[in-house]
Amino acid sequence: MHIPDGFLDPWVAGLFWLGSGAAIGLAVRRARDELGDERTPLLGVVAAGVFAAQMLNWPIPGGTSAHFVGGAFAGVLLGPSLGVLAMTAVVTIQALVFGDGGIIALGANLFAMAVVDVLVGYALFRACRGVHETGAAFVAGWGAITVSALVVGLGVGFSSAFAYAVGTTVPIMVVGHALLGLVEGAITAAVYGYVADARPDLVLGRSADEVAAPEVGA
């Protein structure tokens, strides 16, 4: 999922930087009121867990690789704003310290994994939550990584610097990560189910309206 430098045309990389900067800036503004004594440690734990899981990856055809992304996992547990910030820290540290993904391409990697993956996962979870919460977490994990892979496939496919066009990059990325998404969805669902049982106050009601309900009942 990480795009190395040299795979994107400058204009494509620039557009990704603009999109990532706007989304992360908005997340920072909205997250100021969300951090508290309980949320801050959870933010660190989620970021550390995703960081460790992302270090395991394997190559797939077409010059790309697949690995657990964890954006939906972060979005479901932390909400969209804190999820974006957690994933931003993970992807940035991986690029700057471990060379996993390029510096010029960092905007694209942030957009795919820290923005799209988190927001799509969170949206899918909220949309399906009323039917079955654990099932919604599975759908979120699967759908988010698949859409993120589509974004990466389009980015490198539209870049003349990359050896393959969209007709090759999109199918390879989407199919490969749709299969991986089954595993990602299962992990997301399992962890969500465990945390929801042990500490429902940490995962239920990430939005203000849902947080208020248990507090009133208490």
C-alpha positions as CSV (number, residue, x, y, z in Angstrom):
1,M,0.0,0.0,0.0
2,H,2.9,2.4,0.6
3,I,4.0,4.2,-2.5
4,P,7.7,4.7,-3.0
5,D,9.2,7.9,-4.4
6,G,9.4,7.9,-8.2
7,F,6.1,6.2,-8.7
8,L,4.0,9.4,-8.9
9,D,4.1,12.4,-11.3
10,P,4.7,15.7,-9.4
11,W,1.2,17.0,-10.2
12,V,-0.3,13.8,-8.8
13,A,1.8,13.9,-5.7
14,G,0.9,17.6,-5.2
15,L,-2.8,16.9,-5.4
16,F,-2.4,14.2,-2.8
17,W,-0.5,16.6,-0.5
18,L,-3.2,19.2,-0.8
19,G,-6.0,16.7,0.0
20,S,-4.0,15.2,2.9
21,G,-3.1,18.6,4.4
22,A,-6.7,19.8,4.3
23,A,-8.1,16.6,5.9
24,I,-5.4,16.3,8.6
25,G,-5.8,20.0,9.4
26,L,-9.5,19.6,9.9
27,A,-8.9,16.5,12.0
28,V,-6.5,18.5,14.3
29,R,-9.1,21.2,14.8
30,R,-11.9,18.8,15.6
31,A,-9.7,16.6,17.8
32,R,-8.9,19.3,20.3
33,D,-12.1,18.8,22.2
34,E,-12.0,15.0,22.0
35,L,-8.9,14.2,23.9
36,G,-9.3,13.4,27.5
37,D,-7.8,11.2,30.2
38,E,-9.3,8.0,28.7
39,R,-9.0,8.9,25.0
40,T,-5.3,9.9,25.1
41,P,-3.9,6.5,26.2
42,L,-6.2,4.7,23.7
43,L,-4.9,6.9,20.9
44,G,-1.4,5.8,21.7
45,V,-2.3,2.1,22.0
46,V,-4.2,2.1,18.7
47,A,-1.3,3.9,16.9
48,A,1.3,1.5,18.3
49,G,-0.8,-1.6,17.4
50,V,-1.4,-0.4,13.9
51,F,2.3,0.5,13.5
52,A,3.4,-3.0,14.5
53,A,0.8,-4.7,12.3
54,Q,1.7,-2.6,9.2
55,M,5.3,-3.8,9.4
56,L,4.2,-7.2,8.1
57,N,3.7,-7.1,4.3
58,W,4.1,-9.2,1.3
59,P,4.5,-8.5,-2.4
60,I,1.7,-8.8,-5.0
61,P,2.0,-8.6,-8.8
62,G,2.6,-5.3,-10.5
63,G,5.2,-3.8,-8.2
64,T,3.0,-3.3,-5.2
65,S,2.6,-5.0,-1.8
66,A,-0.2,-5.8,0.6
67,H,-0.3,-5.5,4.4
68,F,-2.7,-4.8,7.2
69,V,-3.6,-1.1,7.1
70,G,-5.7,-0.5,10.2
71,G,-7.4,2.7,9.2
72,A,-10.8,1.4,9.8
73,F,-9.7,-0.1,13.0
74,A,-8.5,3.3,14.2
75,G,-11.7,5.0,12.9
76,V,-14.0,2.6,14.7
77,L,-12.3,2.8,18.0
78,L,-11.2,6.4,18.0
79,G,-13.7,8.2,15.7
80,P,-12.8,9.9,12.5
81,S,-10.7,12.8,13.8
82,L,-8.5,10.9,16.3
83,G,-8.4,8.0,13.8
84,V,-6.9,10.3,11.2
85,L,-4.3,11.6,13.6
86,A,-3.3,8.2,14.8
87,M,-2.8,6.9,11.3
88,T,-1.0,10.1,10.3
89,A,1.5,9.5,13.0
90,V,2.0,5.8,12.0
91,V,2.4,6.5,8.2
92,T,4.7,9.5,8.8
93,I,7.0,7.6,11.2
94,Q,7.2,4.7,8.9
95,A,8.3,6.9,6.0
96,L,10.8,9.1,7.9
97,V,12.3,6.4,10.1
98,F,11.9,3.1,8.3
99,G,11.8,4.3,4.7
100,D,8.4,2.6,4.2
101,G,7.0,4.8,1.5
102,G,8.6,7.8,-0.1
103,I,8.9,11.3,1.2
104,I,7.5,13.0,-1.9
105,A,4.8,10.3,-2.0
106,L,4.0,10.7,1.7
107,G,1.0,12.9,0.9
108,A,-0.4,10.1,-1.2
109,N,0.2,7.5,1.4
110,L,-1.3,9.7,4.1
111,F,-4.4,10.3,1.9
112,A,-4.9,6.6,1.2
113,M,-4.2,5.2,4.7
114,A,-4.7,8.0,7.1
115,V,-7.6,9.8,5.5
116,V,-9.6,7.6,3.1
117,D,-9.1,4.3,5.0
118,V,-10.2,5.9,8.3
119,L,-13.1,7.9,7.0
120,V,-14.5,5.1,4.7
121,G,-14.2,2.6,7.6
122,Y,-15.9,4.9,10.0
123,A,-18.7,5.7,7.6
124,L,-19.3,2.0,6.8
125,F,-19.3,1.2,10.5
126,R,-21.8,3.9,11.3
127,A,-24.0,2.9,8.3
128,C,-24.1,-0.8,9.3
129,R,-23.9,-0.5,13.0
130,G,-27.7,-0.7,13.6
131,V,-27.9,-4.1,12.0
132,H,-25.0,-5.8,13.8
133,E,-22.1,-4.0,15.5
134,T,-19.4,-6.7,15.1
135,G,-20.5,-7.3,11.5
136,A,-20.3,-3.6,10.9
137,A,-16.7,-3.6,12.1
138,F,-16.0,-6.4,9.6
139,V,-17.6,-4.5,6.7
140,A,-15.7,-1.4,7.7
141,G,-12.3,-3.1,7.7
142,W,-12.9,-4.8,4.4
143,G,-14.5,-1.9,2.6
144,A,-12.0,0.7,3.8
145,I,-8.9,-1.2,2.7
146,T,-10.5,-1.9,-0.7
147,V,-11.3,1.8,-1.4
148,S,-7.9,2.8,-0.2
149,A,-6.3,0.4,-2.6
150,L,-8.4,1.9,-5.4
151,V,-7.0,5.3,-4.5
152,V,-3.5,4.1,-4.7
153,G,-4.2,2.2,-8.0
154,L,-5.6,5.4,-9.5
155,G,-2.7,7.5,-8.3
156,V,0.1,5.4,-9.6
157,G,-1.9,4.4,-12.7
158,F,-2.4,8.1,-13.8
159,S,1.3,8.8,-13.3
160,S,3.5,8.4,-16.4
161,A,6.4,7.8,-14.0
162,F,5.0,4.4,-13.2
163,A,5.4,1.5,-15.5
164,Y,1.8,0.4,-15.5
165,A,-1.4,2.2,-16.5
166,V,-4.8,2.4,-14.6
167,G,-6.0,-0.7,-16.4
168,T,-3.3,-2.7,-14.7
169,T,-2.8,-1.0,-11.4
170,V,-6.5,-0.7,-10.3
171,P,-7.4,-4.3,-10.8
172,I,-4.2,-5.6,-9.1
173,M,-4.6,-3.2,-6.2
174,V,-8.3,-3.6,-5.7
175,V,-8.4,-7.4,-6.1
176,G,-5.3,-8.0,-4.0
177,H,-6.5,-5.8,-1.1
178,A,-10.1,-7.0,-1.4
179,L,-8.8,-10.4,-0.5
180,L,-6.6,-9.0,2.2
181,G,-9.6,-7.1,3.4
182,L,-11.3,-10.3,4.5
183,V,-8.5,-10.7,7.0
184,E,-8.5,-7.0,7.9
185,G,-12.2,-7.1,8.4
186,A,-12.0,-10.2,10.7
187,I,-9.3,-8.6,12.8
188,T,-11.1,-5.3,13.1
189,A,-14.3,-7.1,14.1
190,A,-12.6,-9.3,16.7
191,V,-10.8,-6.4,18.3
192,Y,-13.8,-4.2,18.3
193,G,-15.9,-7.0,19.9
194,Y,-13.4,-7.5,22.6
195,V,-13.0,-3.9,23.5
196,A,-16.7,-3.2,23.3
197,D,-17.3,-6.0,25.8
198,A,-14.5,-5.0,28.2
199,R,-14.8,-1.2,27.9
200,P,-17.9,-0.1,26.0
201,D,-17.4,3.5,27.1
202,L,-14.2,3.6,24.9
203,V,-15.8,2.5,21.6
204,L,-19.5,3.1,21.8
205,G,-20.6,6.7,21.1
206,R,-17.7,8.2,19.4
207,S,-20.1,11.0,18.3
208,A,-21.4,13.4,21.0
209,D,-25.0,12.3,20.7
210,E,-24.1,8.6,21.4
211,V,-21.8,9.4,24.2
212,A,-24.5,11.3,26.1
213,A,-26.9,8.4,26.2
214,P,-25.0,6.0,28.5
215,E,-24.0,8.9,30.7
216,V,-27.6,9.9,31.2
217,G,-28.6,6.4,31.9
218,A,-25.8,6.1,34.5
